[in-house]
Amino acid sequence: MHYGDQPRSAVPDEYKWKLEDIFPDDDIWEKTYKETEQAIPQLSRFAGKISASAEDLLACIHEMHALEETIGKLYAYAHMRNDEDKTVPKYQEQYDRMGGLLVQFNQTVSFFEPELLTLSDEQLQRFYEDQPDLELYRHFIDNIVRMRAHTLSQNEERLMALSGEVRSAPAHLFAVWDSADIRFPKIKDETGKEIQLTDALYGKYQQSPDRRLRKDSYMGLYVPYIEHRNMLASNYSAIVKSHIFEARARNYPTTLAAALDSNNIDESIYHNLIKATRENLKPLHRYHALRKDVLNLKDGVHDYDLRAPLFESAPREYGWDEAKELCLRGMRPLGEDYLAVLRESFSAGWVDVYENKGKRSGAYSSGTYGVHPYVLMNYNGTLNDVFTLAHEMGHALHTWYTINNQPFVYGDYPIFLAEVASTVNEALLQQYMIENAADTQEKKALLNAYLDKFHLTFYRQVLFAEFEWRSHQLVEQGEALTAEKLDELFGEIYKAYHGPDFVLDRETKALWSRVPHFYYDYYVFQYSTSFVASLAIVADILEQGAPARERYLNFLKSGRSKYPLETLRAAGVDLTTDQPVIRALKLMDNLLNEAED
């Protein structure tokens, strides 16, 4: 079924999410918004008091978190109503108003952390003894206190907050230029007709079996990036300097240490990931050798060859009911409890299934404490849509287990852990579909798709992480980041990762200039750690059964009650060692054996 050109009212209710589970109607949302707006200033009465008594500290936390929970519901309703149909002014206005409410709340509670940090460890211990109900918040408080050395005075923190928009300006500039001002050349499509290249067409053509089309779209895409390379290098250098400014202002030895500290992660985790990957590049080189052979690439493998399909099966459409059934079958190793929640999610208004006129594109999962999670889809019946559903339901059930097993203070999970559950679901579905493929051609096409995950979600992200670290290191050592230096650095790393069958083109050296994640401050490595962690969890569940399954369900229930590395370790994954990387790449070797047969 397709409703992309129809108004939302044309979509049957059974395919829509039920946002009335958050607020029954817009009037209740409005009433709650106004009540919250009036309640926020009352929090300021705790300023100067939370360090005076355990009772005042506890009362402040209770009131602060109660308001935070309500704001979360207000925001969830507003942003999802807006995403249903971007052409409805009322919901755009609701969403815009939430920005002001969040600023008001954050400004009002800005006293909390600096004042909490005036308490010594001995005073805090007396507070726990005086008020036993504070014990629930010990980890929450410890996580603030451990940052004491990197938290500035109230006036200095105010200056940091005021400078935030200026320091993030390079990221904003890149986003505006890359989405609004960039101009791509015209190229010839598969029929020889001259067309205007776009980002969307580039993505489509990179998966074409027509190599001329892949090459032309690739070379065309890089024209504006190379033309503006000096501006882009200067802009990237500016964001790196912004990261250095904050790290030094907060007394961190490096930008990497500053970025990882929010999750209590040591720099060695990052460096060990790169080291373990560098020592295990052979599976990727082997995959490229297979690609060169299957596609008959006599001049070698170029970057524009890396997404071309090696094996194709007959195209088919997966109906919505079939997609749900495939997800349920794939998730069987997670047990009946998990499957029961998954079944409920499909019938209880969690998922907004089909595209409609004005609806936000893409897919996501969104959760707010005290209400079931939600999933936005634009389901169109492709195999990729089936995997997207499995992925987003992984996020959704992670949220469901967390909010049903943790108090509000620990009722979500950090970005470092966010992609684990989604990738567990994808991996389980991949393995189920490979084992149950209709024929050899379908099986090889599925193997191709799984191997691409290793390349794009693991190796490519570690490669990006190494570039990000080394480019920051250059500036920390006083060197300038010119376009030439960035091209040279990126090209050196890219060639090393991709191996002897890979040909490094001039355009590929400039790939650094079009990656938006490089403006997010050491973000991309988390894709790789989540990928190898999820594969280790899946392997344990398939090999060990119930004990590993229980560890994983406990992982889903943990939220923020522990630090991320501890949460993963309890699930059986130790990222302080190279074992997760080695196990994942052993699986890649096994998949290559099947693909080469």
N, C-alpha and C positions, 0 to 999 in steps of 0.2 A: 504494500500500500504506500502511496506517495501523496503528500499534502503540501509539498514545498511551495506551490504557487497559490495555495488557498489560505484563507484566514484561519486563525486558531480555532474559531468556533466550528469549523468543518471537521476537526479531529475528534473522533469519539472519545468520551471521557475515560474509557478503559485504557487508553494509551497516554493519558496525562498524569503527571504527578499531582498529589493532593496537598497543596500548600496551605489549605484550610486546617491541616493538622498543626500548623504553627500558630496561625491566627484565623479564626472563623471567617473574617471578612476584613475589608479595608478600613472600616470604621473602628474596629477593635484595634487594628494596627495603629491607627492615628491616635486613639485614646491612650494606648500604651506608650507611644512615642512622646506625647506631651507630658505624661506622668513621669517618664524617665528623665526628660529634659529638666523638669522641676526638681527631681530627686538628686541629680548629680551634684549640684553645688553644696548640698548638705554634707557631702563627704569631707569638705574642707574643714569641718569642725574637729576632725581627728588630727589635723596638723599640729604638731607640738605635743601631742598626747600619747602617740603609740609607743614612745620610748619611756613613758612614765609608768605604765602598768600593763601586766599581761592581759587584764580584762579589756583595756582600751585597744590593745593590739588585736585581740581576737575579734572584738566587735567591728573594728575597721575592716579586717579581712572578710568577715561575713557579709558586711554591707557592700563592700567593694565588689566581691564576687557575685553577689545577688544581682547587682546592677549590670555587671559584665555579662552574666547569663542572659538577662533580658535584652541587652544591646545585641548580643549574638543572634537572638531570635528575630529582632527587628531587622538586622542586617540581612540575615538569610532570606527572610520573606521579601525584602525590597529587591535584593539583587536577583533572586530567581523570578520574581514577577517581571522585572525588567528584561530578563533574558528570554522569557516566553515570547515577547513581542516588543522589539526595540522601538516600534513606531508609536507606542502608547505614552503620551506625555506624562500622565499621572504617575506611572511607574518609574519613568526616568527621573521625575522630581523626587519621588520617595527615595530612590537610590542616591541621588545627589545630596539630599538632606542628611543621609546617614554619615557622610564624610564629616559634616560639621559636628554631629553628635559625638563621633569618635574623637575628634580633636578636643571637644569640650571635656570629655571624660578623661583623656590622657593628661590634659593640662591640670585638671582638678586633682588627680592622684599623683602628680609628679613629686609631691613631698614624700611619698611612702618609702621608696628605696633609700634615698639619702638619709632619712631619719632612722630607718631600721638599721642602717650601717653605723650609726653612732653607738649602738649597743655592743658591748664587748661580748665575747663568748661566754664569760661567767654570768653576765646579766641575762643573756638569753637562756642559759641553763636554769637560772632561778625562775624565769618566766614559765618555762616548761613545768617546773615543779609546782609553781603557784597555780597554774591553770592547765590541768591535764588535757583539756580539749584542744590546746595548741599543738599537741603531739601530732595530730593529723597533718599539720602544716610544716612539720620539721624539714622535710625534703624541699618543699617550696622555699622556705626561709634559707636553708643551707645553700640553695642554688643562687640566691642573691648574695649571701654573705661571702661565698667563695670568690665573688667578683670584686670584693672590697678594694683590692689594690688597683683595680682598673676603673673604679667608679670615681668620678670627679666631684668637686664641691657643687653645691646647688647652683651657684652662679656660672661655674664652668659648664655644668650639664645644660644649663639654659642656653649658653652660647653654642654648644654642640648641636642642640636641637634647632636653634635659629639658623645655623649654617647648613643644616641637612639638605635643604632644597638646592642650595648653591653647590654643595659637594656632589649631589646626584645629577647635576646639570649635564655632564657628558653622556650619561645613560639616556636622559630625556632627549638630548640632541640627536643621538644615534637613532633612537626609536622613531622620532619624527622624520628624520631624513630617510631612513630605511623603509618607512611605510608610506610617506606622503610625497616626498620630493624626488625619490630615485626614479630614473628613467632607463628602461632597458631598450636595446635595439630591436629591429625587426629581423626575423629569421624565416626560413621556409619550412613549412610543416611537412608531414609525411606524404602529402600529395603534390608538393612543390609550390603550394600557394604561400605568398608572403603574409606573415601574421606578426602581430605585436607580441613580443615575449613578455610573460608575466611570471610572478613567483609560482602561481598555481600551475601554469603550463610547464614551467621548468620541472616541478616535481613529477608531473605526469610523464614528460618526455624522458626523464632520467631512468624510467622503468620500461622504456620502449625497447623492443628487440632491434630497432633500426639504429645502428651505431652512428650514422651520419647525423641523425636527428639528436641523439644524445650529445654528441660532440658540439654541434652548433648551438644547442640550447645552453650547454655548459659554458662555452666560450662567451656566448652572448650575455649570460648572467653576470660574468665578472667584468664586463666593460665598464660600468659605472663605478665599481669598487676600485678598479685599477686607475681610472681617471681621477678619482678623489682620494688616492692612497695617502697622500701627505696630510690631508685634513683628517682622515680616519686614524692615521698613526698618532697625530697630535691629540686627537680626542681620546683615543685609548690610553695614551700616556697620561692624560689629565685624570682619568678615572683611577689609574694605578696610583698617581700621586695623592688622590683623595683618600684611597685606602691606606696609604702610608701615613698621611696626616692623622687619621683617626687612630691608627695603631700606635703611633708615637705619643699622641696626646693622652692615650689611655695606658701608657707604660707597658706596651707589649714589645717583645724583642723583634717580631716580624709581623708582616701583614697576615701570613698564614696562621700564626698563633692567635692573632686577634679574631680571625674569621671562625676558627674552630672552637674557640673557648665557650661560645654560647651553648654548645652541646657537650662541654667538658671532654673534648677529644684532643689527644696529644698529636703534635705534628708528625710523630713517627708513623701514625696510621696512614697519613697521606703519602709519606715518602716510601713506606713499605709497599703500598699499593702500586706505586710506579715501579719500584724495584722488582717486585714479583711479576709484574706484567712484562717488563723489559726482558726478564729471564725466561719468559714463556710466550714468545712471539711466533713460534713455529706453527701452531695451529692456524693462525691468521695467514701466514705465508703459504701454508698448504692450501687454504681455501682460495687464495688468489691464484695459485698454480692450477687448481681445478677449474677456476673461472677461465683462465687463459686457454686451457685445453678444450673445455666444453664450447666456449664461444669462438674458438679458433682465432684468438687475438695474437697474430704473428708478431706484431710490433710491441707487444707487452700490454699489461693492464694499466689503463689510465683511470683517473678519478671518475670520469664519466662512464666507466664500465662497471662501477661497483654496485649499482642498484639494478642492473639489467637482470632479468630473470634467467636462471640457468636451466630450469625445467618448468614447463608450463602444462597445467592440466586444463581440461575443458572448462570454460567459464560457467558458473552456475550461481543462482540466487538462493540465499538462505532466508526463509520466512522468519518472522519474529518468533513464532512458537518453536521453530526448529532451533533458533539461536539460543533460546532459553533452555531447551532440552539438552543441547550440546554442553552448555555451561554446567548444568546439573550433573550430567554424566562425567564431565571432566573433573568436577570437584568431589566426586565420591570418596577419594582417599582422605578427605578432610572430615568425614564422619557424618552421622545422621543429624547431629545437633546443628552443624554448619549448614547442611542441606535444607533443614527445616526453615532456618532463617532466610536462606536464599530463595526458597519457594515463596515464603511470605512476602519477600521484597517485590516479587514479580506481580503480586496480586493486591498489594496493600497501598498502592499509590506512591511508591518510591521513585519510579522511573518515568521520565517524560520521553516517549519513544521516538516519535516521528518529527521530521522537519515541518515547519509551517511558515507562512509568510511573516517576515520580521523576526524570526527566532534566531538567537545567537547560534553561530556555527560551532562545530567541534563537539567535544564531549568532556564532562567533568563529573566528579562526585563532590557534594557539598554537605556538610554536617553542622548541626548546632545542638548543644547539650540540651537534653530533655525531650528531644523529638527524634524520630527515626531519620536516617540519612536520606539524601535525595541524589538521583543520578540524571543528568541531562545527556540525552543521545540525539543524534540525527540519523536514525537507523535507515540504511538504504539497501540492506540485503547482501552486502559483500562479505567475503571471508574476513577482511580487515575489520568490518563492523562487528562481527562475532567476537573477535579477539578484543576489540575495544570494550564490548560489553563485559567480558570476563575481567578485564583490567579494572574498569570502573566499579564493578561489583566487589572486587577485592578491596578497593578503598572504602566502599560503603560498609562492608561487613567489618572491616577493621574499626571504623567509626562506631558501628553498632555495638560491637563487643566492648569497646573502650567505655562508651557512655553508659553502658548497662553494668559495668563492673568497677567504675572509678567515681569518686566524688568529683564535683566540678573542677576543683583545683588541679586535678590530674586527668581531666576528661577529654584531652585531645592528645595528639602525638607530634613529635618534631619532624621537620622535613627530612632529617637524616634517616628516619625509619619509614617515611610515607610511601616510598615506592616498593617496599618489600612485599607487602600483602598483595598489591596489584600484580607484581611480577610472579609471585607464587601462583596466582590464578592463571596467568598467561602460560606459564611453564606446564602446569598440569593439563591445561586444555591442549597445548601443543603435543604433549606426549600421548594423550588420549587419541587425538586425531591422526597422528602418525601411525599409532598401533592399529587403528581401525580404518585406515585409508581404503578406498574402494578398489584402487589398482596401483600399480607401480608408479605410473606417471603422477597421480595425485600424491602419493607418498613422497616422491622426490621433490615435488613443488612445495610440500609442507616442510621437508627437511631444509630446502633452500631458504624458506622464510625464517626458520628457527636459526639457521646459521647466520643469517643477516642480523638477527638480534645480538649475537655474540660480537659481530663486527661493529654495529652501530651503537649498541647500548653499553657494551663493555670496552672494547679496545679503543674506539673513537673517543669515548669520554675520558679514558685515562690519558690518551694522547693530548686532548684538550687541557686536562688538569696539569700535565707536565709543562705545556706551553705557558699556562697561566702562572704557575709557580716560578718558572725561569724568567719570564718577562718581568714579574714583580721584583725578583731578585736583582735583575740588572739595574732597575731604578733605585732600589735600596742601596746598591753599591755605588750609586752616583752616575751611572751611565744614562745616556739619552736614548729614547726609543724612536728611532727613525723608521720610515717605511722599509728602507733597505734592510735594516737590522731585524725587523719583525719578520719580513719575508724570509730572510736567511735562517732565522731561528725556527720558524714554523716549518719551513721546507726540510730542514735537517731532521727534525723530530718525525715529521710525516713519512719521510722516506725510510727512516729506520724502522718504524712500526710496520710499514706495508711491505717491505722486503724486496728481494732481488727481481721478482717479476713485475714490479710496479714501476711505472714511468712517471717522474715528477714534472709536470708541466708548469710553465710560468704562472698560469692562472691559479694552480693549486697552492702555490706558495702564498697567495693572497687570501686564502680561505679564512685566516684569522680575522680579516677585516669585516666579515659578514656574520659573525657568531654573536648574537645578542647576549648569550649567557656569560660572555667574558666581562660584562658590566655588572654581574651579580655577585662578585667577590667570593671566589672559590666555591662555586655552586655545583659545577658539573661532576666532580668526583663522586658525589652522592649517588648518581645514576649507576656508576660502576659498583660501588660497595653494596647498594641495594640489589643489584643483579646477581652478584656472586653469593650474597647472603640468601637470597630467595632460592637459588638453585641448590644450595647446601640443605636448606630446610626441606625442599621437595624430595631430594635424594634420601634424606633421613626418613621422611614419612613413608616413601615407597619401600625402603629397605627394612625399617624397624616397626612400622605400623603404629599401634596405639601409643607407646611411650613418646615417640616423636610428634605424633598428632597432638597429644596433650600439651607438650612443650610449646607447640605453635599456637594452640588456642590460648594458652596463658600469655604468650607474646601479644596476641591481638587484644587481650584484656588489660595489658599493662599501662597503656597511655603514657603519661609523664611521671609515673610513680617512681621510676628509676632513671638513671642516665642512660642514653641510647646504647652505649657499648655493653652495659650490664644487661639491658633488656635483651639484646641479641645473644649475649653469652648464655643467658638462661634458656634461650631457644635452641642452643647447641651450635651457635656460630661465634667463633672467636676471631674478630678482625685484627687482633694484635699479631696474628700469625699469617703466613702465606697460604695456609691450607684451603680457605674458601676459594682463592684464585686457582690453585692447582686442581681442586675438585671440579670447578666449573669448566676449566679448559680440557680436562680429561673427558668430560661429557662432549665437548666440542669435537674432540678427536674421534669419539665413538660415532657421532653424527656424520662426520666426514667419511668414516668407513662405510656407512650405509649409503651416503650420497655417491660415493665412488664406485659402488658395486654395479 
